[in-house]
Amino acid sequence: MEIKANAENIKTWLETINTFNSTPEFGTTRVLFTDVEVKAREYVKSEMRKLNLKVHEDAIGNIFGVLEGTRPELPPIWTGSHIDTVLNAGMFDGMSGVVAGLEAVRLIQANNLKHERNIIVVVYTSEEPTRFKLGCLGSRAMAGKLDEKQAKELVDDDGNTLYKVLTKLGFPVQDFDKVPIKKGSVYGAVELHIDQNGVLEKAGKPIGIVKTICAPSVFDVEVVGKQSHAGGTTMEDRQDAFMATAEIALALEKLGKTSQSEYTTTTIGRVQVIPNAVNVIPGKVISSIDIRDCDYDYKNDLIAKLKEEIKAIAKKRNVVVNITQYNNDYPMKCDENIIKKLEAACEKENTSYIKTISGAFHDSMLVGEFAPVAMIFVPSKDGISHSPNEWTDFADIAAGANILTDVLVELANEV
Protein backbone atom coordinates (compact mmCIF):
# COMPACT_ATOMS: atom_id res chain seq x y z
CA MET A 1 0.00 0.00 0.00
CA GLU A 2 1.89 3.05 -1.26
CA ILE A 3 -0.46 5.72 0.07
CA LYS A 4 -0.74 5.54 3.86
CA ALA A 5 -3.29 6.91 6.31
CA ASN A 6 -3.25 10.68 6.73
CA ALA A 7 -3.40 11.93 10.32
CA GLU A 8 -4.66 15.32 9.09
CA ASN A 9 -7.75 13.69 7.57
CA ILE A 10 -8.45 11.96 10.86
CA LYS A 11 -7.92 15.19 12.78
CA THR A 12 -10.30 17.11 10.51
CA TRP A 13 -13.05 14.51 10.76
CA LEU A 14 -12.75 14.17 14.54
CA GLU A 15 -12.61 17.90 15.20
CA THR A 16 -15.59 18.53 12.94
CA ILE A 17 -17.68 15.82 14.59
CA ASN A 18 -16.70 17.37 17.92
CA THR A 19 -18.37 20.66 16.93
CA PHE A 20 -21.71 18.87 17.29
CA ASN A 21 -21.64 19.14 21.05
CA SER A 22 -24.18 20.27 23.65
CA THR A 23 -21.54 20.99 26.34
CA PRO A 24 -18.62 22.73 24.57
CA GLU A 25 -17.72 24.44 27.85
CA PHE A 26 -17.07 21.05 29.52
CA GLY A 27 -16.05 18.17 27.31
CA THR A 28 -18.21 16.57 24.66
CA THR A 29 -21.84 15.56 25.09
CA ARG A 30 -23.70 14.07 22.15
CA VAL A 31 -26.65 12.03 23.37
CA LEU A 32 -28.63 9.78 21.04
CA PHE A 33 -31.09 11.58 18.73
CA THR A 34 -30.58 15.03 20.27
CA ASP A 35 -30.16 17.89 17.80
CA VAL A 36 -26.37 17.73 17.94
CA GLU A 37 -26.30 13.97 17.48
CA VAL A 38 -28.65 14.15 14.48
CA LYS A 39 -26.46 16.87 12.93
CA ALA A 40 -23.36 14.72 13.52
CA ARG A 41 -25.12 11.87 11.72
CA GLU A 42 -25.84 14.11 8.75
CA TYR A 43 -22.21 15.21 8.63
CA VAL A 44 -20.89 11.64 8.69
CA LYS A 45 -23.33 10.61 5.95
CA SER A 46 -22.20 13.54 3.80
CA GLU A 47 -18.55 12.51 4.26
CA MET A 48 -19.43 8.95 3.31
CA ARG A 49 -21.00 10.17 0.08
CA LYS A 50 -17.87 12.23 -0.72
CA LEU A 51 -15.97 8.93 -0.52
CA ASN A 52 -18.31 7.34 -3.08
CA LEU A 53 -20.11 5.23 -0.50
CA LYS A 54 -23.76 4.33 -0.96
CA VAL A 55 -25.52 5.34 2.25
CA HIS A 56 -28.62 3.93 3.90
CA GLU A 57 -30.08 3.56 7.41
CA ASP A 58 -32.21 0.90 9.06
CA ALA A 59 -35.24 1.22 11.35
CA ILE A 60 -33.21 1.81 14.50
CA GLY A 61 -30.89 4.34 12.87
CA ASN A 62 -27.75 2.30 12.14
CA ILE A 63 -25.91 4.01 9.27
CA PHE A 64 -24.29 1.96 6.49
CA GLY A 65 -21.79 3.40 4.00
CA VAL A 66 -21.16 0.79 1.30
CA LEU A 67 -18.03 0.62 -0.87
CA GLU A 68 -19.02 -1.86 -3.54
CA GLY A 69 -16.75 -4.73 -4.44
CA THR A 70 -16.51 -6.69 -7.67
CA ARG A 71 -18.74 -9.42 -6.20
CA PRO A 72 -21.35 -7.53 -4.16
CA GLU A 73 -23.48 -10.65 -3.81
CA LEU A 74 -20.96 -12.07 -1.31
CA PRO A 75 -21.38 -11.41 2.43
CA PRO A 76 -19.68 -8.06 3.15
CA ILE A 77 -16.93 -6.93 5.49
CA TRP A 78 -17.86 -4.37 8.16
CA THR A 79 -15.93 -1.77 10.07
CA GLY A 80 -17.02 1.21 12.16
CA SER A 81 -18.12 2.23 15.64
CA HIS A 82 -20.40 4.89 17.21
CA ILE A 83 -20.66 8.69 17.40
CA ASP A 84 -22.82 9.15 20.52
CA THR A 85 -21.16 9.92 23.85
CA VAL A 86 -21.70 9.79 27.56
CA LEU A 87 -22.14 13.12 29.36
CA ASN A 88 -19.08 15.40 29.38
CA ALA A 89 -16.90 12.94 27.52
CA GLY A 90 -14.02 13.32 25.06
CA MET A 91 -13.84 13.35 21.26
CA PHE A 92 -12.24 9.95 20.58
CA ASP A 93 -14.37 7.15 22.09
CA GLY A 94 -16.27 5.57 19.20
CA MET A 95 -15.60 8.39 16.76
CA SER A 96 -12.03 7.15 16.19
CA GLY A 97 -13.41 3.89 14.84
CA VAL A 98 -15.80 5.65 12.50
CA VAL A 99 -13.18 7.98 11.01
CA ALA A 100 -10.62 5.15 10.78
CA GLY A 101 -13.22 3.31 8.71
CA LEU A 102 -13.65 6.36 6.48
CA GLU A 103 -9.88 6.67 6.07
CA ALA A 104 -9.64 2.96 5.26
CA VAL A 105 -12.12 3.19 2.38
CA ARG A 106 -10.32 6.32 1.14
CA LEU A 107 -7.03 4.40 1.13
CA ILE A 108 -8.56 1.43 -0.66
CA GLN A 109 -9.70 3.71 -3.47
CA ALA A 110 -6.56 5.86 -3.52
CA ASN A 111 -4.37 2.76 -3.84
CA ASN A 112 -6.72 1.07 -6.34
CA LEU A 113 -6.89 -1.98 -4.10
CA LYS A 114 -9.03 -4.76 -5.54
CA HIS A 115 -11.72 -6.10 -3.24
CA GLU A 116 -14.36 -8.65 -4.13
CA ARG A 117 -16.69 -8.25 -1.16
CA ASN A 118 -18.44 -5.01 -0.29
CA ILE A 119 -16.73 -3.10 2.51
CA ILE A 120 -19.22 -1.29 4.75
CA VAL A 121 -18.52 1.47 7.26
CA VAL A 122 -21.17 1.20 9.98
CA VAL A 123 -22.17 3.85 12.51
CA TYR A 124 -23.98 1.91 15.22
CA THR A 125 -26.87 3.57 17.02
CA SER A 126 -26.23 4.49 20.67
CA GLU A 127 -23.42 2.33 21.94
CA GLU A 128 -23.59 4.37 25.13
CA PRO A 129 -26.51 3.78 27.54
CA THR A 130 -26.84 7.51 28.26
CA ARG A 131 -30.38 8.13 27.07
CA PHE A 132 -32.26 4.85 27.44
CA LYS A 133 -30.11 3.17 30.16
CA LEU A 134 -29.22 0.34 27.78
CA GLY A 135 -26.11 0.26 25.64
CA CYS A 136 -25.50 -0.92 22.08
CA LEU A 137 -29.05 -0.29 20.90
CA GLY A 138 -28.22 -0.58 17.21
CA SER A 139 -26.01 -3.65 17.39
CA ARG A 140 -28.32 -5.19 20.00
CA ALA A 141 -31.22 -4.94 17.53
CA MET A 142 -29.03 -6.40 14.79
CA ALA A 143 -28.29 -9.37 17.06
CA GLY A 144 -32.03 -9.92 17.56
CA LYS A 145 -31.91 -8.84 21.21
CA LEU A 146 -33.95 -5.64 20.88
CA ASP A 147 -37.22 -5.83 18.98
CA GLU A 148 -40.07 -3.45 18.21
CA LYS A 149 -41.93 -4.36 21.40
CA GLN A 150 -38.88 -3.56 23.53
CA ALA A 151 -38.31 -0.33 21.60
CA LYS A 152 -41.79 0.71 22.74
CA GLU A 153 -40.87 -0.07 26.35
CA LEU A 154 -37.49 1.69 26.59
CA VAL A 155 -38.15 5.14 28.05
CA ASP A 156 -35.85 8.13 28.54
CA ASP A 157 -35.96 10.56 31.47
CA ASP A 158 -38.53 12.72 29.66
CA GLY A 159 -40.96 9.84 29.17
CA ASN A 160 -40.24 9.35 25.47
CA THR A 161 -39.99 5.79 24.21
CA LEU A 162 -37.26 4.81 21.77
CA TYR A 163 -39.95 3.85 19.27
CA LYS A 164 -41.61 7.26 19.55
CA VAL A 165 -38.32 9.07 18.99
CA LEU A 166 -37.48 6.92 15.97
CA THR A 167 -40.93 7.57 14.52
CA LYS A 168 -40.66 11.33 15.08
CA LEU A 169 -37.31 11.43 13.28
CA GLY A 170 -38.72 9.57 10.30
CA PHE A 171 -36.91 6.25 10.61
CA PRO A 172 -38.74 3.34 8.91
CA VAL A 173 -40.05 1.74 12.10
CA GLN A 174 -42.42 -0.37 10.03
CA ASP A 175 -39.30 -2.30 9.00
CA PHE A 176 -38.09 -3.07 12.52
CA ASP A 177 -38.32 -6.78 11.79
CA LYS A 178 -35.71 -6.30 9.03
CA VAL A 179 -33.02 -5.01 11.42
CA PRO A 180 -31.76 -8.39 12.73
CA ILE A 181 -28.84 -9.84 10.77
CA LYS A 182 -28.73 -13.54 9.99
CA LYS A 183 -25.59 -15.50 10.80
CA GLY A 184 -23.48 -15.79 7.68
CA SER A 185 -24.80 -12.54 6.20
CA VAL A 186 -21.66 -10.64 7.27
CA TYR A 187 -18.29 -12.28 6.53
CA GLY A 188 -16.39 -10.41 9.24
CA ALA A 189 -16.25 -7.17 11.20
CA VAL A 190 -13.23 -5.26 12.50
CA GLU A 191 -13.63 -2.28 14.85
CA LEU A 192 -10.90 0.19 15.72
CA HIS A 193 -11.19 1.83 19.14
CA ILE A 194 -9.17 3.70 21.73
CA ASP A 195 -8.00 1.35 24.47
CA GLN A 196 -9.55 3.29 27.43
CA ASN A 197 -7.29 1.75 30.07
CA GLY A 198 -3.70 2.79 29.40
CA VAL A 199 -2.32 -0.71 28.83
CA LEU A 200 -0.83 0.25 25.45
CA GLU A 201 0.76 3.41 26.75
CA LYS A 202 2.30 1.51 29.68
CA ALA A 203 3.61 -1.19 27.34
CA GLY A 204 4.90 1.36 24.83
CA LYS A 205 2.93 -0.32 22.03
CA PRO A 206 0.98 1.51 19.31
CA ILE A 207 -1.47 -1.34 18.63
CA GLY A 208 -3.53 -3.67 20.79
CA ILE A 209 -5.19 -6.75 19.33
CA VAL A 210 -8.20 -7.66 21.44
CA LYS A 211 -8.64 -11.27 22.56
CA THR A 212 -11.94 -10.91 24.44
CA ILE A 213 -14.53 -8.18 24.92
CA CYS A 214 -15.90 -8.10 28.46
CA ALA A 215 -19.67 -7.97 28.78
CA PRO A 216 -21.74 -5.92 31.23
CA SER A 217 -24.58 -6.73 33.55
CA VAL A 218 -26.36 -3.54 34.60
CA PHE A 219 -28.75 -3.10 37.52
CA ASP A 220 -30.61 -0.42 39.41
CA VAL A 221 -30.74 -1.04 43.15
CA GLU A 222 -33.43 0.73 45.17
CA VAL A 223 -32.95 0.69 48.94
CA VAL A 224 -35.99 1.76 50.97
CA GLY A 225 -35.50 2.60 54.63
CA LYS A 226 -37.20 5.13 56.89
CA GLN A 227 -36.78 8.87 56.40
CA SER A 228 -36.37 10.62 59.74
CA HIS A 229 -34.66 13.41 61.69
CA ALA A 230 -30.84 13.33 61.71
CA GLY A 231 -30.69 14.51 65.32
CA GLY A 232 -33.81 12.99 66.75
CA THR A 233 -33.22 9.40 65.65
CA THR A 234 -30.69 7.38 67.61
CA MET A 235 -28.07 5.34 65.81
CA GLU A 236 -29.76 2.16 67.04
CA ASP A 237 -33.19 3.13 65.67
CA ARG A 238 -32.15 4.08 62.16
CA GLN A 239 -33.22 2.45 58.91
CA ASP A 240 -30.73 4.44 56.85
CA ALA A 241 -31.07 3.75 53.13
CA PHE A 242 -27.77 5.41 52.31
CA MET A 243 -25.70 3.48 54.83
CA ALA A 244 -27.20 0.24 53.53
CA THR A 245 -26.26 1.35 50.00
CA ALA A 246 -22.74 2.16 51.18
CA GLU A 247 -22.40 -1.32 52.64
CA ILE A 248 -23.65 -2.83 49.38
CA ALA A 249 -21.04 -0.77 47.53
CA LEU A 250 -18.23 -2.10 49.71
CA ALA A 251 -19.47 -5.67 49.27
CA LEU A 252 -19.55 -5.15 45.51
CA GLU A 253 -16.01 -3.78 45.51
CA LYS A 254 -14.71 -6.73 47.55
CA LEU A 255 -16.34 -9.24 45.21
CA GLY A 256 -14.73 -7.51 42.23
CA LYS A 257 -11.29 -7.47 43.83
CA THR A 258 -11.42 -11.12 44.90
CA SER A 259 -12.80 -12.52 41.62
CA GLN A 260 -10.77 -15.38 40.19
CA SER A 261 -11.55 -14.34 36.62
CA GLU A 262 -8.83 -12.95 34.34
CA TYR A 263 -10.65 -9.59 34.19
CA THR A 264 -13.50 -8.32 36.40
CA THR A 265 -14.75 -4.83 37.20
CA THR A 266 -17.53 -3.67 39.52
CA THR A 267 -18.83 -0.10 39.62
CA ILE A 268 -21.49 2.09 41.16
CA GLY A 269 -21.57 5.15 38.94
CA ARG A 270 -24.89 6.81 39.76
CA VAL A 271 -26.45 7.44 43.17
CA GLN A 272 -29.72 9.26 43.88
CA VAL A 273 -30.27 10.06 47.57
CA ILE A 274 -33.81 10.95 48.68
CA PRO A 275 -34.54 13.53 50.03
CA ASN A 276 -30.86 14.55 49.82
CA ALA A 277 -30.95 17.00 52.72
CA VAL A 278 -28.20 17.65 55.26
CA ASN A 279 -30.31 17.00 58.36
CA VAL A 280 -32.48 14.12 57.12
CA ILE A 281 -31.72 10.40 57.25
CA PRO A 282 -32.28 9.18 53.68
CA GLY A 283 -35.45 7.14 53.25
CA LYS A 284 -34.61 5.94 49.78
CA VAL A 285 -31.49 5.57 47.65
CA ILE A 286 -31.40 4.45 44.03
CA SER A 287 -28.02 3.45 42.62
CA SER A 288 -26.66 1.79 39.51
CA ILE A 289 -24.47 -1.30 39.49
CA ASP A 290 -22.25 -2.20 36.54
CA ILE A 291 -20.52 -5.60 36.59
CA ARG A 292 -18.22 -6.68 33.76
CA ASP A 293 -16.24 -9.81 33.10
CA CYS A 294 -14.47 -11.64 30.30
CA ASP A 295 -16.06 -14.89 31.52
CA TYR A 296 -19.85 -15.32 31.68
CA ASP A 297 -19.80 -18.00 34.39
CA TYR A 298 -17.54 -15.99 36.70
CA LYS A 299 -19.79 -12.99 36.19
CA ASN A 300 -22.95 -14.90 37.06
CA ASP A 301 -21.26 -16.37 40.12
CA LEU A 302 -20.34 -12.87 41.31
CA ILE A 303 -23.91 -11.65 40.74
CA ALA A 304 -25.29 -14.55 42.79
CA LYS A 305 -22.87 -13.79 45.64
CA LEU A 306 -23.77 -10.10 45.52
CA LYS A 307 -27.48 -10.87 45.83
CA GLU A 308 -26.77 -12.96 48.91
CA GLU A 309 -24.75 -10.10 50.39
CA ILE A 310 -27.56 -7.65 49.64
CA LYS A 311 -30.09 -9.95 51.27
CA ALA A 312 -27.99 -10.12 54.45
CA ILE A 313 -27.43 -6.33 54.52
CA ALA A 314 -31.15 -5.67 54.06
CA LYS A 315 -31.98 -7.95 56.98
CA LYS A 316 -29.30 -6.49 59.25
CA ARG A 317 -30.28 -2.88 58.54
CA ASN A 318 -34.04 -3.45 58.36
CA VAL A 319 -34.43 -2.02 54.88
CA VAL A 320 -36.12 -3.27 51.71
CA VAL A 321 -34.00 -3.70 48.57
CA ASN A 322 -35.49 -3.89 45.07
CA ILE A 323 -33.21 -4.92 42.21
CA THR A 324 -33.94 -4.22 38.53
CA GLN A 325 -31.70 -5.96 35.99
CA TYR A 326 -31.43 -4.41 32.52
CA ASN A 327 -29.12 -6.86 30.78
CA ASN A 328 -26.71 -9.73 31.28
CA ASP A 329 -24.62 -9.83 28.10
CA TYR A 330 -22.21 -12.52 27.02
CA PRO A 331 -18.48 -11.74 26.67
CA MET A 332 -17.26 -12.08 23.10
CA LYS A 333 -14.15 -13.99 22.07
CA CYS A 334 -12.58 -12.36 19.04
CA ASP A 335 -12.16 -14.49 15.92
CA GLU A 336 -8.79 -16.28 15.78
CA ASN A 337 -8.62 -16.09 11.98
CA ILE A 338 -8.98 -12.31 11.99
CA ILE A 339 -6.58 -11.99 14.94
CA LYS A 340 -3.93 -13.82 12.89
CA LYS A 341 -4.53 -11.45 10.00
CA LEU A 342 -4.15 -8.47 12.34
CA GLU A 343 -0.86 -9.88 13.64
CA ALA A 344 0.38 -10.38 10.08
CA ALA A 345 -0.66 -6.84 9.15
CA CYS A 346 1.25 -5.43 12.12
CA GLU A 347 4.36 -7.32 11.01
CA LYS A 348 3.86 -6.11 7.43
CA GLU A 349 3.57 -2.51 8.61
CA ASN A 350 6.50 -2.98 11.01
CA THR A 351 4.22 -2.02 13.91
CA SER A 352 4.62 -3.58 17.35
CA TYR A 353 1.55 -4.82 19.23
CA ILE A 354 0.27 -6.69 22.26
CA LYS A 355 -2.77 -8.85 22.78
CA THR A 356 -5.19 -7.51 25.35
CA ILE A 357 -8.65 -7.77 26.91
CA SER A 358 -11.25 -5.06 26.48
CA GLY A 359 -12.80 -4.22 29.84
CA ALA A 360 -15.16 -1.81 28.09
CA PHE A 361 -17.98 -3.25 26.03
CA HIS A 362 -18.33 -2.35 22.36
CA ASP A 363 -20.77 -2.92 19.52
CA SER A 364 -18.48 -5.72 18.34
CA MET A 365 -19.62 -7.67 21.39
CA LEU A 366 -23.09 -7.97 19.86
CA VAL A 367 -22.03 -8.03 16.21
CA GLY A 368 -20.14 -11.17 17.24
CA GLU A 369 -23.50 -12.86 17.76
CA PHE A 370 -23.89 -13.08 13.97
CA ALA A 371 -20.41 -12.54 12.49
CA PRO A 372 -16.71 -13.16 13.25
CA VAL A 373 -15.33 -10.02 14.93
CA ALA A 374 -12.02 -8.52 15.97
CA MET A 375 -10.87 -5.23 17.44
CA ILE A 376 -7.84 -2.98 17.04
CA PHE A 377 -6.92 -0.77 19.99
CA VAL A 378 -4.88 2.44 19.78
CA PRO A 379 -3.42 4.15 22.87
CA SER A 380 -5.33 6.38 25.29
CA LYS A 381 -3.19 8.98 27.07
CA ASP A 382 -2.99 8.08 30.77
CA GLY A 383 -5.73 5.52 30.14
CA ILE A 384 -8.39 8.23 30.47
CA SER A 385 -11.74 7.92 28.68
CA HIS A 386 -15.32 9.10 29.26
CA SER A 387 -13.75 12.41 30.29
CA PRO A 388 -12.95 15.80 28.75
CA ASN A 389 -9.29 14.77 29.27
CA GLU A 390 -9.62 11.79 26.90
CA TRP A 391 -6.88 11.97 24.28
CA THR A 392 -5.40 9.81 21.53
CA ASP A 393 -2.81 11.13 19.10
CA PHE A 394 -4.14 11.45 15.55
CA ALA A 395 -0.98 9.74 14.29
CA ASP A 396 -1.77 6.69 16.46
CA ILE A 397 -5.24 6.46 14.92
CA ALA A 398 -3.64 6.75 11.46
CA ALA A 399 -1.28 3.88 12.30
CA GLY A 400 -4.29 1.82 13.35
CA ALA A 401 -6.10 2.76 10.14
CA ASN A 402 -3.22 1.32 8.10
CA ILE A 403 -3.57 -2.02 9.91
CA LEU A 404 -7.34 -1.85 9.54
CA THR A 405 -7.09 -1.22 5.79
CA ASP A 406 -4.76 -4.17 5.22
CA VAL A 407 -7.07 -6.56 7.06
CA LEU A 408 -10.28 -5.27 5.49
CA VAL A 409 -8.85 -5.81 2.00
CA GLU A 410 -7.53 -9.27 2.85
CA LEU A 411 -10.90 -10.32 4.27
CA ALA A 412 -12.72 -8.78 1.30
CA ASN A 413 -10.68 -10.93 -1.07
CA GLU A 414 -11.02 -14.14 0.94
CA VAL A 415 -13.54 -16.18 -1.04
FENBELZI-V230438 format. One record per pair of residues at least 12 apart in sequence whose ideal C-beta (glycine too) atoms are under 7 Angstrom apart, sorted by the first residue. I is the first residue (numbers start at 0). J is the second residue. Records with the same first field share a line. If there is no record, write none. Layout:
I->J ; J
//
This chain:
0->106 ; 110 ; 404 ; 405
1->110
2->106 ; 109 ; 110
3->401
4->102 ; 106 ; 397 ; 400 ; 401
5->397
6->393 ; 394 ; 397
8->102
9->98 ; 102 ; 393 ; 396 ; 397
10->393
12->46 ; 98 ; 101
13->90 ; 94 ; 98
15->42
16->39 ; 42 ; 82 ; 94
17->90
19->35 ; 38 ; 39 ; 42
20->35
21->33 ; 35
22->87
25->87 ; 387
26->87 ; 88 ; 89 ; 386 ; 387
27->84 ; 88 ; 89 ; 90
28->84 ; 86 ; 87 ; 88
29->82 ; 83 ; 84
30->83 ; 129 ; 130
31->83 ; 124 ; 125 ; 129 ; 130
32->164 ; 168
36->83
39->82
40->62
43->62 ; 82 ; 97 ; 122
44->62
46->101
47->64 ; 120
50->101 ; 104 ; 105
51->108
52->64 ; 65 ; 66 ; 104 ; 120
53->65
56->170
57->177 ; 178
58->165 ; 170 ; 171 ; 172 ; 174 ; 175 ; 177 ; 178
59->124 ; 136 ; 137 ; 140 ; 165 ; 178
60->124 ; 137 ; 165 ; 170
61->121 ; 122 ; 123 ; 124 ; 137 ; 141
62->121 ; 122
63->119 ; 121
64->119 ; 120
65->117 ; 119
66->104 ; 107 ; 117 ; 118
67->117
68->114 ; 115 ; 116 ; 117 ; 118 ; 411
69->115
70->115 ; 116
71->117
73->115 ; 116 ; 414
74->116 ; 183 ; 184 ; 185 ; 186
75->116 ; 117 ; 118 ; 119 ; 185 ; 186
76->116 ; 118 ; 186 ; 187 ; 407 ; 410 ; 411
77->119 ; 121 ; 185 ; 188
78->100 ; 103 ; 120 ; 188 ; 189 ; 190 ; 403 ; 407
79->96 ; 97 ; 100 ; 120 ; 121 ; 122 ; 123 ; 190
80->93 ; 96 ; 97 ; 123 ; 190 ; 192 ; 362
81->93 ; 122 ; 123 ; 126 ; 362
82->94 ; 97 ; 122
83->125 ; 126 ; 127 ; 129
84->127
85->127 ; 129 ; 385
86->129
87->387
88->385 ; 386 ; 389
89->384 ; 386 ; 387 ; 388 ; 389 ; 390
91->193 ; 389 ; 390 ; 391
92->193 ; 384 ; 385 ; 389
93->126
95->191 ; 192 ; 193 ; 377 ; 391 ; 396
96->190 ; 191 ; 192
97->122
99->191 ; 396 ; 399 ; 400 ; 403
100->120
101->120
102->400
103->400 ; 403 ; 404 ; 407
104->118 ; 120
106->404
107->404 ; 408
112->408
113->412
114->408 ; 411 ; 412
115->411 ; 412 ; 414
116->186 ; 411
118->407 ; 411
123->137 ; 138 ; 362
124->136 ; 137
125->137
126->361 ; 362
130->155
131->153 ; 155 ; 161
132->325
133->153 ; 325 ; 326
134->360
135->360 ; 362 ; 364 ; 365
138->362 ; 365 ; 366
139->365
140->178 ; 179
141->178 ; 179 ; 180 ; 365 ; 366 ; 369
142->365 ; 368 ; 369
143->179
144->365
146->175
147->162 ; 175
150->162 ; 165 ; 175
180->369
181->369
182->369
184->369
185->369 ; 370
186->410
187->334 ; 337 ; 370 ; 371 ; 410
188->363 ; 366 ; 370 ; 372
189->337 ; 373 ; 375 ; 403 ; 406 ; 407
190->361 ; 362 ; 363 ; 374
191->375 ; 377 ; 399 ; 400 ; 403
192->361 ; 374 ; 376
193->377 ; 379 ; 384 ; 391
194->207 ; 376 ; 377 ; 378 ; 379
195->359 ; 379 ; 384
196->358 ; 382
197->379 ; 381 ; 382
198->355
199->376 ; 378
200->378 ; 379 ; 380 ; 382
202->353
204->351 ; 352 ; 353
205->350 ; 351 ; 377 ; 378 ; 395 ; 398
206->345 ; 350 ; 352 ; 375 ; 376 ; 377 ; 399 ; 402
207->352 ; 353 ; 355 ; 376
208->338 ; 341 ; 342 ; 352 ; 354 ; 375
209->333 ; 355 ; 357 ; 373 ; 374 ; 376
210->333 ; 354 ; 355 ; 356
211->293 ; 330 ; 331 ; 332 ; 333 ; 356
212->330 ; 331 ; 357 ; 360 ; 361 ; 363 ; 364 ; 374
213->262 ; 291 ; 292 ; 293 ; 330 ; 356 ; 357 ; 358 ; 360
214->291 ; 328 ; 329 ; 330 ; 360 ; 364
215->289 ; 290 ; 291 ; 326 ; 328 ; 360
216->290 ; 298 ; 302 ; 324 ; 326 ; 327
217->287 ; 289 ; 325 ; 326
218->288 ; 322 ; 323 ; 324 ; 325
219->285 ; 287 ; 323
220->247 ; 286 ; 288 ; 320 ; 322
221->283 ; 285 ; 321
222->240 ; 243 ; 244 ; 283 ; 284 ; 318 ; 320
223->240 ; 283 ; 318 ; 319
224->238 ; 239 ; 240 ; 243 ; 281 ; 282 ; 318
225->238 ; 282
226->274 ; 279 ; 280 ; 281 ; 282
227->280
229->278 ; 279 ; 280
230->278
232->280
237->280
238->316 ; 317 ; 318
239->280 ; 281
240->281 ; 282 ; 283 ; 284 ; 318
241->272 ; 281 ; 284
242->316
243->312 ; 313 ; 316 ; 318
244->284 ; 286
246->312
247->309 ; 312
248->267
250->305 ; 308 ; 312
251->265 ; 267 ; 288 ; 305
252->265
254->301 ; 304 ; 305
258->297 ; 301
259->297
260->292 ; 293 ; 294 ; 297
261->293 ; 356
262->292 ; 293 ; 356 ; 358
263->292 ; 297 ; 301
264->291 ; 358
265->290
266->289
267->286 ; 287 ; 288
268->287 ; 289
269->286 ; 287
270->284 ; 286
271->284 ; 285
272->284
290->302
291->358 ; 360
292->330
293->330 ; 356
294->330
295->329 ; 330
328->360 ; 364
331->363 ; 364 ; 367 ; 372
333->372 ; 373 ; 374
334->371 ; 372 ; 373
336->371
337->371 ; 373 ; 406
338->373
340->406 ; 409 ; 410
341->373 ; 375 ; 402 ; 406
344->402 ; 405 ; 406
345->402
347->405
348->401 ; 402 ; 405
350->398 ; 402
355->376
357->374
361->374
375->399 ; 402 ; 403
377->391 ; 395 ; 396 ; 399
378->391 ; 395
379->391
//
